[in-house]
């Protein structure tokens, strides 16, 4: 098994851990879960999480890449993209440059870099179908960059289970606790950690489809709780990450 002494995670809200409550008023998430798994296998690991919700790929490159490199990690999780998809203007060329630069800069230091593509959430959130074309482009950018840099890609877009609504939180943008657990299992599998297997890719048991009345009710509730506040915040030029700092900005010893 490869041994990783220094593990750093950079990215946006999914790396920060939304929506996987830690029971203490914060969020755990797949990045923390992977750190705990590494510590359990190795005895310990130094871990930092620089992710901040609401950040675009370019913002992550500007603010998180250099601090991550300075920590001399031998494992880096680099995940972003959702906020790029939701912006008014989507620039594939600029995104490609940012993704390749982050992956390439980190692999050039000798670090193992792991990332993943995003699944099509059209069945989870019908509005996501509006950015399906952008999603296809972005996922291919991630794959192409990894082919150049040697980063490891977990291609969630290729697995139908990744789009199962039961793995997504009430806001439909973030994985729930079960979803984060699956992501951590998938990354452990791609890293070749002991005990890892492909159970993460298996579909959930069949479920009874919701009645159309229940669907309408759910759509109305989601719009009221999540869509309208998001639209209002962005109309004011604000981000969910305003005033937020990284939850683990320094390498911290995690013991198994």
C-alpha positions as CSV (number, residue, x, y, z in Angstrom):
1,X,0.0,0.0,0.0
2,X,1.2,3.5,-0.7
3,X,2.0,5.5,2.4
4,X,0.9,9.2,2.5
5,X,2.4,11.3,5.3
6,X,1.0,14.7,4.3
7,X,-2.5,14.9,2.8
8,X,-4.0,18.2,1.7
9,X,-7.5,18.8,0.3
10,X,-8.3,21.9,-1.8
11,X,-11.6,23.0,-3.5
12,X,-15.1,24.2,-2.8
13,X,-18.0,23.2,-0.6
14,X,-17.9,19.5,-1.5
15,X,-14.3,19.4,-0.3
16,X,-15.3,21.4,2.8
17,X,-17.8,18.7,3.6
18,X,-21.3,20.1,3.0
19,X,-23.8,18.5,3.7
20,X,-22.3,15.8,6.0
21,X,-22.8,17.1,9.6
22,X,-20.0,16.3,12.1
23,X,-22.3,16.5,15.1
24,X,-20.5,19.6,16.5
25,X,-22.1,22.2,14.3
26,X,-19.7,21.8,11.4
27,X,-19.2,19.4,8.5
28,X,-17.2,16.3,8.1
29,X,-17.3,15.2,4.4
30,X,-15.4,12.8,2.2
31,X,-12.0,14.6,2.6
32,X,-12.1,14.2,6.4
33,X,-13.3,10.6,6.0
34,X,-10.4,9.8,3.7
35,X,-8.0,11.3,6.2
36,X,-9.5,9.1,9.0
37,X,-9.1,6.1,6.8
38,X,-5.5,6.9,6.0
39,X,-4.8,7.3,9.7
40,X,-6.5,4.0,10.5
41,X,-4.4,2.2,8.0
42,X,-1.1,3.9,8.6
43,X,-1.4,4.9,12.2
44,X,-1.4,8.6,11.5
45,X,-1.4,11.2,8.8
46,X,-0.9,15.0,8.7
47,X,-4.0,16.5,7.1
48,X,-5.1,20.0,6.0
49,X,-8.3,21.1,4.4
50,X,-8.1,24.5,2.6
51,X,-11.5,24.3,0.9
52,X,-14.1,27.1,1.0
53,X,-17.7,26.9,-0.2
54,X,-18.7,29.1,-3.1
55,X,-15.3,29.2,-4.7
56,X,-14.8,28.8,-8.5
57,X,-11.9,26.9,-9.9
58,X,-10.0,30.1,-10.7
59,X,-10.5,31.3,-7.1
60,X,-9.2,28.0,-5.8
61,X,-6.1,28.2,-8.0
62,X,-5.4,31.8,-6.8
63,X,-5.9,31.3,-3.1
64,X,-5.4,27.6,-2.3
65,X,-2.8,26.2,-4.7
66,X,0.3,28.0,-3.3
67,X,-0.5,27.3,0.3
68,X,-1.1,23.6,-0.6
69,X,2.3,23.3,-2.4
70,X,4.0,25.0,0.6
71,X,2.8,22.1,2.8
72,X,4.9,19.7,0.7
73,X,2.0,17.1,0.5
74,X,2.4,13.7,-1.0
75,X,-1.3,13.4,-1.5
76,X,-3.6,16.2,-2.7
77,X,-7.4,16.0,-3.4
78,X,-8.3,18.7,-5.9
79,X,-12.0,19.1,-6.6
80,X,-14.0,22.0,-8.0
81,X,-16.4,22.9,-10.8
82,X,-20.0,23.2,-9.5
83,X,-19.6,27.0,-9.0
84,X,-18.2,27.3,-12.5
85,X,-21.2,25.6,-13.9
86,X,-23.6,28.0,-12.1
87,X,-21.9,31.3,-13.1
88,X,-23.5,33.5,-15.8
89,X,-20.5,33.1,-18.0
90,X,-18.7,29.8,-18.5
91,X,-15.2,29.9,-20.1
92,X,-14.0,26.3,-21.0
93,X,-10.6,27.6,-22.1
94,X,-10.0,29.4,-18.8
95,X,-11.2,26.4,-16.8
96,X,-8.9,24.1,-18.7
97,X,-5.9,26.3,-17.9
98,X,-6.8,26.4,-14.2
99,X,-7.4,22.7,-13.9
100,X,-4.2,21.8,-15.8
101,X,-2.2,24.3,-13.8
102,X,-3.4,23.0,-10.5
103,X,-3.0,19.4,-11.3
104,X,0.4,19.9,-13.1
105,X,1.9,22.1,-10.4
106,X,1.1,19.5,-7.7
107,X,2.1,16.4,-9.6
108,X,5.4,18.2,-10.5
109,X,6.2,18.2,-6.8
110,X,5.9,14.4,-6.7
111,X,2.5,14.4,-5.0
112,X,-0.2,12.0,-5.9
113,X,-3.2,14.1,-7.0
114,X,-6.7,12.7,-7.0
115,X,-9.8,14.3,-8.3
116,X,-13.3,13.4,-9.7
117,X,-15.8,14.3,-12.3
118,X,-19.3,15.4,-11.4
119,X,-22.4,13.3,-12.2
120,X,-25.4,14.6,-14.2
121,X,-27.9,15.8,-11.5
122,X,-30.8,16.2,-14.0
123,X,-32.8,13.6,-12.1
124,X,-32.0,15.1,-8.7
125,X,-32.6,18.7,-9.7
126,X,-34.4,19.3,-13.1
127,X,-32.8,22.8,-13.3
128,X,-29.4,21.0,-13.7
129,X,-30.4,20.0,-17.2
130,X,-29.9,23.6,-18.2
131,X,-26.1,23.3,-17.6
132,X,-25.7,19.7,-18.9
133,X,-23.7,20.9,-21.9
134,X,-21.3,22.7,-19.6
135,X,-21.0,19.7,-17.3
136,X,-20.0,17.4,-20.2
137,X,-17.3,19.9,-21.2
138,X,-16.0,20.3,-17.7
139,X,-15.8,16.6,-17.0
140,X,-13.8,16.1,-20.2
141,X,-11.5,18.9,-19.2
142,X,-10.8,17.1,-16.0
143,X,-10.1,13.8,-17.8
144,X,-7.9,15.5,-20.4
145,X,-5.9,17.4,-17.8
146,X,-5.3,14.2,-15.8
147,X,-4.1,12.3,-18.9
148,X,-1.5,15.1,-19.2
149,X,-0.5,15.5,-15.6
150,X,-0.8,11.9,-14.2
151,X,-3.6,12.8,-11.7
152,X,-5.9,10.1,-10.7
153,X,-9.6,10.6,-11.8
154,X,-12.5,8.9,-10.2
155,X,-15.0,9.3,-13.0
156,X,-18.3,9.5,-11.1
157,X,-20.0,10.8,-14.2
158,X,-19.7,7.2,-15.6
159,X,-21.6,5.6,-12.7
160,X,-25.4,5.9,-12.5
161,X,-25.5,5.5,-8.8
162,X,-23.7,8.9,-8.4
163,X,-26.9,10.5,-9.6
164,X,-29.2,8.7,-7.2
165,X,-31.2,11.4,-5.3
166,X,-30.8,9.3,-2.1
167,X,-27.1,10.2,-2.0
168,X,-27.8,14.0,-2.2
169,X,-28.9,16.5,0.4
170,X,-32.0,18.6,0.6
171,X,-30.3,21.4,-1.4
172,X,-29.6,19.0,-4.3
173,X,-26.1,20.5,-4.8
174,X,-24.2,18.6,-2.1
175,X,-23.9,15.0,-1.2
176,X,-25.5,13.9,2.1
177,X,-23.8,11.7,4.7
178,X,-24.3,8.5,2.7
179,X,-23.0,10.3,-0.5
180,X,-19.9,11.5,1.2
181,X,-19.2,8.1,2.6
182,X,-19.4,6.6,-0.9
183,X,-17.1,9.3,-2.3
184,X,-14.5,8.5,0.4
185,X,-14.8,4.8,-0.4
186,X,-14.4,5.5,-4.1
187,X,-11.2,7.5,-3.6
188,X,-9.8,4.9,-1.2
189,X,-10.4,2.3,-4.0
190,X,-8.7,4.5,-6.6
191,X,-5.7,5.0,-4.3
192,X,-5.4,1.3,-3.7
193,X,-5.9,1.4,0.1
194,X,-6.2,-1.9,1.9
195,X,-9.8,-3.1,2.3
196,X,-11.1,-0.8,-0.4
197,X,-13.3,-2.4,-3.1
198,X,-15.8,-1.3,-5.7
199,X,-18.9,-1.5,-3.5
200,X,-19.2,2.2,-3.8
201,X,-20.2,1.9,-7.5
202,X,-23.1,-0.5,-6.8
203,X,-26.6,0.8,-7.2
204,X,-28.9,1.3,-4.3
205,X,-31.9,-1.0,-3.9
206,X,-34.9,-0.1,-6.0
207,X,-37.3,2.4,-4.5
208,X,-40.9,3.2,-5.2
209,X,-41.1,6.3,-7.4
210,X,-42.7,9.3,-5.6
211,X,-46.2,10.4,-6.6
212,X,-46.4,13.4,-8.8
213,X,-48.2,15.4,-6.1
214,X,-45.3,14.7,-3.7
215,X,-42.8,15.7,-6.5
216,X,-44.6,19.0,-7.0
217,X,-44.6,19.6,-3.2
218,X,-40.9,18.8,-3.0
219,X,-40.1,21.2,-5.9
220,X,-42.0,24.0,-4.3
221,X,-40.2,23.4,-0.9
222,X,-36.8,23.3,-2.6
223,X,-37.4,26.5,-4.5
224,X,-38.5,28.3,-1.3
225,X,-35.7,27.0,0.9
226,X,-32.8,26.9,-1.6
227,X,-33.3,28.4,-5.0
228,X,-34.8,31.7,-4.1
229,X,-32.2,32.5,-1.4
230,X,-29.4,31.5,-3.9
231,X,-30.8,33.8,-6.6
232,X,-31.2,36.7,-4.1
233,X,-27.6,36.2,-2.8
234,X,-26.1,36.2,-6.2
235,X,-28.2,39.2,-7.3
236,X,-26.5,41.1,-4.5
237,X,-23.1,39.9,-5.6
238,X,-22.6,37.8,-2.5
239,X,-21.3,34.3,-2.1
240,X,-22.0,31.5,0.4
241,X,-18.3,31.6,1.2
242,X,-18.2,35.3,2.2
243,X,-16.6,35.4,5.7
244,X,-15.7,31.7,5.7
245,X,-12.2,30.5,6.4
246,X,-10.7,27.1,5.8
247,X,-11.8,24.6,8.6
248,X,-8.3,23.1,8.8
249,X,-5.8,25.6,7.4
250,X,-2.7,23.9,8.9
251,X,-1.4,20.4,8.7
252,X,-2.9,18.6,11.7
253,X,-1.9,15.2,13.0
254,X,-4.8,12.7,12.7
255,X,-4.1,9.5,14.6
256,X,-5.7,6.1,13.8
